[in-house]
């Protein structure tokens, strides 16, 4: 299940310098989410570039709630929609191993937090790709994939060594 605050879908990709307010925004939004669906949550994490201190990012705070399963999805979606979130339906085939998806997001974030040189390399890549792809958001996202996957693999390998 994917939920998101309505985001701009047109215009150029904008990469902003790190904003020290992003963690506060996460904490405020986290509190609202916990109040709305806390009984269904297993965990909730600040992920994405705004969760890495010092990292330039699109100014969108990504929040990843973890739930036991999708049995209560309708109620959870309805509760989050009252907070202004939009349900973005996805096929269950889109994320065949959701646990792996969760681990990869956390591993990527934690690796960048622990390796500022890799975070700086990622920031430079994002700025270069934002300039290159302009308003082609899908092109921008796809162009980052190889870098992200390589960092995820490093992070997951170091986690188990």
C-alpha positions as CSV (number, residue, x, y, z in Angstrom):
1,X,0.0,0.0,0.0
2,X,1.4,3.4,-0.9
3,X,0.1,6.6,0.5
4,X,1.4,10.0,-0.3
5,X,0.6,13.6,0.3
6,X,-0.4,15.1,-3.0
7,X,2.8,16.1,-4.7
8,X,3.4,18.2,-7.8
9,X,3.6,16.0,-10.9
10,X,4.7,18.6,-13.3
11,X,7.5,21.1,-13.4
12,X,11.2,20.4,-13.0
13,X,12.7,18.1,-10.5
14,X,14.0,20.4,-7.7
15,X,16.9,19.3,-5.5
16,X,17.1,21.5,-2.4
17,X,20.0,21.9,0.1
18,X,19.4,20.0,3.3
19,X,16.8,21.7,5.4
20,X,17.3,21.3,9.2
21,X,13.5,21.4,9.5
22,X,13.0,18.0,7.7
23,X,13.4,15.9,10.9
24,X,10.9,18.1,12.7
25,X,8.4,17.8,9.8
26,X,8.8,14.0,10.0
27,X,8.2,14.0,13.8
28,X,5.1,16.1,13.4
29,X,3.7,14.0,10.6
30,X,4.7,10.8,12.4
31,X,2.7,11.9,15.5
32,X,-0.4,12.5,13.3
33,X,0.0,9.1,11.6
34,X,0.4,7.3,14.9
35,X,-2.6,9.0,16.3
36,X,-4.7,8.0,13.2
37,X,-3.5,4.4,12.8
38,X,-1.2,3.6,15.7
39,X,-3.0,0.3,16.5
40,X,-2.1,-1.1,13.1
41,X,1.5,0.0,13.0
42,X,4.4,-2.3,13.6
43,X,7.0,0.4,13.0
44,X,7.3,3.8,11.2
45,X,10.5,5.2,9.7
46,X,11.7,8.4,8.2
47,X,13.3,7.3,4.9
48,X,14.5,8.9,1.7
49,X,17.0,11.7,1.3
50,X,15.4,14.0,3.8
51,X,16.2,11.4,6.5
52,X,20.0,11.7,5.9
53,X,21.6,14.7,7.7
54,X,23.3,17.1,5.2
55,X,21.9,15.4,2.1
56,X,20.4,17.5,-0.6
57,X,16.9,16.3,-1.6
58,X,13.7,16.9,-3.3
59,X,11.9,18.7,-0.4
60,X,9.5,15.8,0.3
61,X,9.7,14.0,3.6
62,X,9.2,10.3,3.0
63,X,7.6,8.3,5.7
64,X,7.4,4.5,5.6
65,X,4.8,2.9,7.9
66,X,5.1,-0.8,8.6
67,X,1.9,-2.8,9.2
68,X,1.2,-6.4,10.1
69,X,-0.5,-7.0,6.7
70,X,-3.1,-5.7,4.3
71,X,-6.2,-7.1,6.0
72,X,-7.0,-3.7,7.5
73,X,-6.0,-1.7,4.4
74,X,-9.4,-0.1,3.8
75,X,-9.6,1.2,7.3
76,X,-6.0,2.4,7.3
77,X,-6.4,4.1,4.0
78,X,-9.6,5.8,5.1
79,X,-7.9,7.0,8.3
80,X,-4.9,8.4,6.5
81,X,-7.0,10.1,3.8
82,X,-8.6,12.2,6.6
83,X,-5.1,13.5,7.2
84,X,-4.7,14.6,3.6
85,X,-2.9,11.6,2.2
86,X,-3.9,10.0,-1.1
87,X,-4.0,6.3,-1.7
88,X,-1.8,5.4,-4.7
89,X,-3.0,1.9,-5.7
90,X,-0.4,-0.5,-6.8
91,X,-0.5,-4.1,-7.9
92,X,0.7,-6.6,-5.3
93,X,3.1,-7.7,-8.0
94,X,4.8,-4.3,-7.9
95,X,6.6,-5.2,-4.7
96,X,6.8,-9.0,-4.6
97,X,8.8,-9.1,-1.4
98,X,7.7,-6.2,0.8
99,X,10.1,-7.2,3.6
100,X,13.0,-6.9,1.3
101,X,11.6,-3.5,0.2
102,X,11.6,-2.4,3.8
103,X,15.1,-3.7,4.6
104,X,16.5,-2.0,1.4
105,X,15.0,1.4,2.3
106,X,16.4,1.3,5.9
107,X,19.8,-0.1,4.8
108,X,20.2,2.6,2.1
109,X,19.3,5.3,4.6
110,X,21.6,4.0,7.3
111,X,24.5,3.5,4.9
112,X,24.2,7.1,3.7
113,X,24.1,8.3,7.3
114,X,27.2,6.3,8.1
115,X,29.1,7.2,4.9
116,X,29.0,11.0,4.2
117,X,31.2,10.6,1.1
118,X,28.7,8.3,-0.5
119,X,25.9,10.7,0.5
120,X,27.8,13.6,-1.1
121,X,28.3,11.5,-4.3
122,X,24.5,10.8,-4.3
123,X,23.7,14.5,-3.9
124,X,25.9,15.4,-6.8
125,X,24.3,12.7,-8.9
126,X,20.8,13.9,-8.0
127,X,21.7,17.5,-8.9
128,X,23.2,16.5,-12.2
129,X,20.2,14.3,-13.1
130,X,17.7,16.9,-12.1
131,X,19.4,19.3,-14.5
132,X,19.6,16.7,-17.2
133,X,16.0,15.4,-16.9
134,X,14.2,18.6,-16.0
135,X,10.5,17.8,-15.8
136,X,11.0,14.2,-16.8
137,X,10.4,12.8,-13.3
138,X,10.4,9.1,-14.4
139,X,13.6,9.6,-16.3
140,X,15.2,11.2,-13.2
141,X,14.1,8.3,-11.0
142,X,15.2,5.6,-13.4
143,X,18.6,7.3,-13.9
144,X,19.2,7.0,-10.1
145,X,18.4,3.3,-9.9
146,X,21.8,1.8,-10.6
147,X,23.5,4.0,-8.0
148,X,20.8,3.2,-5.4
149,X,20.9,-0.5,-6.0
150,X,24.7,-0.5,-5.7
151,X,24.5,1.3,-2.4
152,X,21.8,-1.0,-1.2
153,X,23.9,-4.0,-2.0
154,X,26.9,-2.6,-0.1
155,X,24.7,-1.7,2.8
156,X,23.1,-5.2,3.0
157,X,26.4,-6.9,2.5
158,X,28.0,-4.9,5.3
159,X,25.0,-5.5,7.6
160,X,25.7,-9.3,7.5
161,X,29.5,-9.3,7.6
